[in-house]
């Protein structure tokens, strides 16, 4: 009998401070997540929202802006629940009195009672250090008895290893590690979280989840969109900083980690960090065998002609920033020695999908070779993350009829098909974890530094104007560079 899921309980009251409250992240992710929490009765009625921005608005003007931005994406009943909680504060973080102004506003929200506080930095990465410093110097990182203080930082966590360490130094000057929530929105997806349950709650998979039975693992995050309005950020970052240092490495760790003794935050994060410690350093003299970079050119997407990366507004015509990368990595440990992990991500590809494919080794010898040939397609386990939330096991069976022939079949579980009316918005799950203090799905600083340490040598090569790394051009709307298709086949 399958145990029933425990009913989630309402979180303790919190004063949520959203920096960058007029921006895209707040309107596209944070408020819909809050609405989902309200809808499911998980956000306390005593919780308040302090929306902080640079725009010269008052609270009624800001709530009207919320209505315009969120219209249609949030049910009216949820908007009616959220809007009375919101107060807008115009703040220039560079002004010397900003910390004092914010402290007074929070004092008004507290209304004389100790309240939990959550500072959400929904701002460009360049603003992280100034805002953390402002909060710290105003003594807003200090916790009082019976009230927590937490800070949420979005990726990217630095630009390379030195800048990641600089950011961490500032954060830890004013906040303890247990107060810092480095958020990765990929971890909000139900199917990503399901990887650990699939592996460690089923005796069917764990005994064969190793180098003896698995040939390789492929992790793909393909996008059909271009860079949109992110030209300035993206041209400084590229696909390796934007996707690999965080999302792709996190998915790798979930596929490869050892089982913790208990499902507790620090024990899970310990095992993820061990994966990153086992990463075999890339051979910079033979880098072309493990890394293929690409940049999309003009092409067709969804039946529409679209520009290439160099024709996008705000992109220098001689930019060598990669928009596609295929990376083959190995882990030097007992479980995975010799098993390649193929990580692939790119923009303007033919289909949007994020999935993990575990390909098992072929049968050692085909007893059907006289009728079916020497090659029998190997079994594959496909974990679809987006847009299809699915777990699919591909096996070989006998086809119908009097003759002996093999036919591929799939045993499939669609996660979305079982979703009930009370299912949380994906982002709401990690936001609720921030409110309650559960760090299981969040990055820890040692893991951040290990991943930057692994990637920084190749990032230095990519950033060097005289780099000999080949940048393959691929047409928008296609499968990506041909070299990557050959290498990953």
N, C-alpha and C positions, 0 to 999 in steps of 0.2 A: 504493500500500500504506500503510495506516495505521500509524504508528509505535506500538510497544508502550509502555505506561506503565512508567516506572521503578519498581522495587520499593522501597517506602519502607524506610528503615533505622531501626533502633532508636535512640531519642534517648539522649543522654548522661545519666548519673544526675543526678537532681535531688531536692532536699529541698523538697517542696511544703508551704507553710504556708497553711492554709485558715482565714481569719478568718470567724466566723459559721458554724462547722462543724456546729452543730445545726439550722441554718435550712433553709428550703425550697429555696433555690438550691443549696446544697451537696448535699442529698439528691436533688433532682429533676434536676439538670443535671451537677454536677461529678463525683460518684461514678459515675453511669452512663457518663460520658465516659472516666473513668479505666479502668473495666471494659472498655470498647471498645478502649482502647489496649492493655490487658493481653492481651485476646483475640487481638489482631492482632500481638502480639509487639513493640510499639513503645515500651513503657515498660520501662526498664531494671530488672532484678531488684534493683539496688542503690539504686533510688529509694525514698524514704521520705515519709510523709505526717504532718505535725504538725497535728492538728485543734485549733483554738483556739476556745474559747467561754466564755461567762460562767457556764453551768450547772455546778453542783457535781457533777462526775462524775469517775470515774477511767477509765483506758483500757478495762478489761473492760466497765464499764457503758456506755461510749460505743459500743464495737463491738457490744454487744447492741442498742443503739438503732439502729445502722446496719442490723442484721439486720431489725428491725421495720419500719423506714422503707423499706428497699430490697427486702424480701422479694418475690420474684416478678418484679421488674424487672431483676434482674441474675442471670445463671446462677450456680449454686452454685460451679462451678469458678473463676469470676472473683472471687466473694466470698472464696473460699479463698486466692486470690492477693493480694487487696487487704488483707484484715484483718490479716495479720501485719506489714504495712508501717506500720500506723496507731498513732500515740501521741496521746493526748488531753492537752491542757494547759488547765486552767482559768485564765483571765486576765481581769483587770479593766483595760481600757486606760486608765482614768482614774487608776489608782494609780501613784504616782511610781516604784515599783520594777518596773513591768511590762516595760519595755524590757530591763532587766537579767535578769529572769526568762526572757524569751523568748530572749535571747542565750545563756543557759546551756543551755536546752533544745536550741537549734540546735547548740551546741557538742557536746552528747552525740550528736546524730544524725550530725554530721560525723565523729566518731570519729577526730579527728586528721588528716583528709584534707580538702583544699579541695573543696567541693561547690558545684555550681550551686544557687541558691536562687530560688524563685518564690513571691512573696507574693500571694495571691489575696484581694481584699477582697470577700467574698460577704456584705456587710453593708448596712444602709440608707445612703443617700448622706450623711446627717448625720455618719456615722462615718468618712468618707474622710479628712478633714483631721486629726482626732485620731490616727487610726492611722498615717497617713503621717508625722506629726510624731513619734510614739512611735518608729517605725522609724528615722527619721533621727537623732533625738537619741541613740538607742542605737548609732549608727554602723552600722546593719544595711543601709544603702543602699550602702555602700562595697564595691567589687569588689576581690577579691584576684586576683593573677595566676593564670590558669588556671581561674577560677571566676566565673560570671556571677551577677548579682543583678537580678531583674526584678519588677515590680509590676503587677498586673492590676486595673483599675478598671472596674466595670460602669456602664452608663448609668443615670440621666442624669448627664452631666458638667456639673454646676451646674444652676441654676434659670433663669438668664438670662445675658447676656453678662458682667456684673460678677462674679457668683458663679462662672462658669466660669473667669474669669481669676484669681480668688482661689484656686480649687482648683489651677490650673496653677502658680501662684506657689509654693504649698506643695510640690507634687510636685517641681518643678524645684529647690527649695532642697536637696533630698536625693537626687534621682535625675536622671540624664541622660535626654533624650528617647528615646534608643534603649533605655532600660530600662523605659519606660512603655508598657503595653499597654492601650489604651482599647477594651474589647471590645464588639462589637455582634453579638448572637447571630443576627441575620438573615444575617450574612455566613458563618455556619456552614453554611447550607443549600446543597446541591450545585447546585441550579438557579440560585441567585443567582451563584455563582462561574462558572456556565456562560455567563452573559450576555457576559462578556468574550471567552470562547472562541468563542461563536457569532458575535460581531461581528467579531473581529479574526483569526480563523483560516479565514474563509470569504469568498472573493471574491464570492460571491452576494449578501451583505448589505451589506458596507461601502460600495460605490459608491452605494447608494441610501439610506444611513442619514443623511439630511440634510433640510433644508427644501424641497428641490426635489421630493422624492417622499413625504415623510411629512406627513400632515395634522395628527395630534396623537398624543400618547402618554399613556396612562392607567395609573396605578399605584394598585392597590387593595390594602388590607389590612383585610379585614372579619372581625369576630369575632362568634360567637354568644353568648359568655359575657358576664356583667356584670362588676362590679368585684371580686367574690369577697370575700376578706378584706383587700383593699388600700384600704379606705375612706379612712383617714387620709392615705396617700400620694396616692391618686388625686385626692381633692378639692383637694389643693394643686397638683397637676400638670395634670390634664386631658389631653385627647387630643393637643393640640399639643406639650406638653412630653414626653408619654409616648411618642408615636409619630413625630411629624413632625421634631423636631430631630435625630433619629438615624436610625431605620430608613428612613423615607420619603425623607429627603435622601440617604442612602447609595444607595438604589435609583435615585434620580434621577441621581446622579453616574455610576453604572455604565452607565445608558442613554445619557448625553449626553457622556461624556468623550471626548477625542481619544486616538488610539493612542499609548502611550508608545514610545520608541525601543527599549526592552527591557522584558521582564516582570520588573522588579526593584522591590523594595518602595518606595523613595523616588521612583522615576520614575512608578510607578502612582499614588502618593499625590499627587505634583505635579499630575498631570492631573485627579484628583478635585477638588483644591482650586481649579483653574482654573474648573471648572464653578460652584462656589459664588461665585467672584469675579464671574462673569457674570450672576448672578441679578439681574433687574431689580427695583429696590425697589418694594414695593407702594404703590399710590396710596391713602393713608389717607382721602382725600376721597371715593373711589369704591370703598371696600373691599368693599361688598356685591356688587360685580360679580366679585370674585375670591375671596371667602371666605364660606362658608356653614357655620354652626355649629349643632349639634343636641344634644339631650339625650333619652335614651330614657325613655319613660313605661311604665306597666304594659302587659303584652301576653302573648302566648303564644310559648313557645320549646320546640321538640321536644315539642309536645303538652301542655306544662305551663304553668300560669299563673305568671308571674314578675312581681316588683315593678318599678316604675319606679325611676329613679336616686334620686329624692328619698325613696323609701320604703326604700332600702337601709340596713341597720344602720350607724350611724356617720356618715351623711350629713346635714348640716343641711337642714331642710325648705325653706329659701329659697336653696339653693345654685344658683349660675349657672355651675357648671363644665361645660364642653362634653364630651360623650362621643363626638361625631361631628364631623368636619370635612371639608369639600371645599375644596381650595385650587387655584387656577389660577395657574401661574407661567410666566414667560418668561425665556429666556436671551438676553442681548444679546451674541451672538457670530456669527461668519460662518456656522457650520454650522446654527444653530438659530433665527436671527432670524425672529420671527413665528409660530413653532410653539408652541402651548400644551401645557403638561404639566399634566395633571389628577391631583392627589394626593388620594386619598380613604381615610379610615380611620374606623372606628367600632366601638362595642360593641353587643351585643344586636341584631345584624342577622340576616337570615334564613338566611344560609349563611356558614360559615367558609371563607374562601379568600384567598390572597395571590397576585396575578398582575400581570404587566406586559402591556399590550395596545398594540401598535404599529399604528396605523391608517394605511394608505397613502392617498394621494390617489386620487380616483376617476379613471377613464379620461377623457381630455379631451373626447371625444365618443363617443356610442354609435352604432356602425355598425348595431346591431341595433334601432334605435329604432322601426322600423315594426312589429316583431313583439314586442319585449321592453320597449318604453317607453324613456324618456329615462334612467332611473336604473339603473345596474348597481351592486350592492353592492361596496364597495371591498375590496381584499385586507387581511387582518389577520394579524399575527404575534402569537400569544399565548404568553407564557412563564409557565407555571404554576409557582408556587414551593411552595405548600402549600394543601391536602393533596395535590393532584396535582402531581407533578414531571414536567411535560410541556412540550414545545415543539410548537406547532401552527400551521401555515401554512394559512390559509383562502383558497381560490381559487375562481374560477368556471369551470365546465365545461359541456359539453352534456349535458343529461339524456337518458336512454334513450328510444328511440321514433323514429317517422318525422317528427315535428314538431320544429321548432327551439325549444328552450327552455333557459334557463340553470338550472344546478343547483349549489349551493354544495357544495364538497368540502373535506376537510381532509387535509393531509399531516402526519402526527403521529409524534413520537418520545417515548416514555414513558421517562423517566430511571429510574424505579423498576423497570421491566421488565428492565433490564440490570444490576441490582444483583447482585453476587456475594456469596457467603457471607462474604467478608472485608471487606465495606464498613464503613467507620468510621461510628459514631454521629456525627451532624452536629456536635455540640458538641465531640466528640473532636478534630476537625480543627483548630479554633481553639485548643483547649487544647494540642495538640501544637505549634502555631505559637508559642505562648507559651514552651513549654519549649525549643524550638530557636532562638527569637529572630527568627522571620520576621514582620515587621510589615505585610506587604502588605495583609492583610484588616482592619487596625485603623485607628482614627481617629488623625489627627495633630492637634496643638493648633490649627494655623492653620485647618484645616477646621472644627473645633468652633466657633471664634470667628466664622468667616464665617457659619455657619448660625445661631448665636445672634444675630449682628448683623442678619441678615435677618428673623428671627422676633420679636425683642424688641419692635419697635414695635407689632405686633398683640397680643403677649402683654400689653403694658402696657394696651392697650385692653380686653382680656378681663378683666384683673385689676381694672380700675377699676369701683367700685360704680355709678357714674353712666354707664357705657358705653351708647352707643346701638346697639351691635351686637345684632341680633336672634338669639335662641336658639330654634330650631325644635324643638318636641317631636315625637318620632316613636314609634310603638308598638314595643315590644320584639318581636323576631321578624319585623320587616318589612324593607323595602328601604332604610329611612332617610328623611330628610326629602324631601318632594316637591320642594322648591325645588332640592335638590341633583340629583335625578333629571332635572329639566328643564335645569339648567345643564350637566350632564355629558353630555346626549344629543347 
